[in-house]
């Protein structure tokens, strides 16, 4: 029988499932087939914005991730298919969502190790990419910062002293980051797909970001990286290679100074905190009960 897997997404969860797929393919001695269902609804609250819209994985998101997954030597075929087209004997990687796992904390790739009882090293890289064309090392720091799982107390103006800084992400993410950080001269790095993204991460001297697909890819590559942890739901923990995590600004500045070999002075934290999503779904309003409670709290505070 052909080793076969299915995973309904999100993309970051799929990337974090790949060390399990890699290990099981190694045990079998042959690459695996991988299916991503095309008809699984997202079921996200309206106050959480996600580019996949109504679907866990849309056609556009699949087109984005496909080149990276297909490039892995332990993947034979990758398919985006309806439920009727997916073999019944595929190993269901969505199984981690059930059982007794705490899905609000811990390493996501560790969830698969526990859910499937297969041992693999979390410190080892599970993604490999061919060298990118063009000059390497265009940036000292590559930043990816989504509008979800944010720690708004981090003062990213420290990056102004870090050398050549680029931002890798969607246009609205870049605009939000530039508005909130107060940085100048940060280039928006264009990319075509996740393989292109991974190649650019490899070229940078250090990758900085919050919990996201981009950081999952950085983790899979084990590039030098620093993670802005979302402490209420800490589902990413960097391990292996040269890495750190931070919930205040000073540790980020110290890590950048160390890995870049230049002085990156610490700056005071901003007045902020943990925000699950700073970009709501289009047209979304909080439920009436929630709005009334907020009105009452504000009135009592006057």
Steps between C-alpha positions, in 0.01 A plus 500: 500500500614853422564717806232768483406798718224760509487832687227764478719793614572772594824537307714549811357180651578315177861618505531392865364154412777440247764372749258214580448434129876512442570252779230254393621517138852424622370203698311373195797564271293683237346846452137566589194635324340806661144626456357836608117507499349786303159524669563544875337816645712727718255562787698798630344764721432821312755695703786280374619593153656235278587519128339158441158657550224242536724198440773334703703481177380692197624443146721806531657378824563157351668655197720695741612205714518232228852574365658475848333173601551343156874582521548273803661165411266308730192617305416307181172664397312798643133547413229757575181298475140458603412243763385244242843508333702432816580132566321359805820342633686833533640572846284783635735765640199694634490239777711729719191719550329229705595324822665655803753730333524858623474692174557835667862439600813315396676431172255422221734241349515339843121455487547260208770308685258446790188439289662235279756350737787533253837620630687766302749767602349847533850652478562375145406686182212347306495742207763531228501744210719536190725805488326810367620680191656842547714653770471352847486699821304802378375562855646483846151457647184370337182575694167326465228637724139397457201686644411198714668387824665838563688642798455873453746590778799403281682811377614403153683828453800304630529361147603843374851426633508141373624569147312407184142407595237351272140401563360180355124461505172622356452868406256576784742337748784720372285813520389419856855423613644819353220705660541350848880464506595849385787354296637658185668346199365147546454336160193289425650182358289357221451124477312267269442195719613322819809353333611850403428612858709214644794579273495863614492392866811289443680799348432737793738519795210487748122458476270685742129440529193394691310170499414443136547283192820690424647418841396135461703493178795671674473236773498220243813643339669568838627838382616754759172632637328694779135445590258753645305262725125545542494398864121440531526229229872407477484237225844564351825436684826538305737210558817395322749719319555860610172633635322688776158626605395827660201672664678833562724714281835473679560126435436554129757783489754285688452204261534722193819652642643152553415343165571809288818600680392862532352711777121498490400714800194397700204738500218532754197279451187658359173533688325190376442133552381179337239540226353193330415681178540865406321461165139384514311329221350747253180648637519314831353646817523349849180334625252740660557352848873559468447859383267571792755365749773713343275810517426430867870457587589826327218684676609372841860603431404866443 
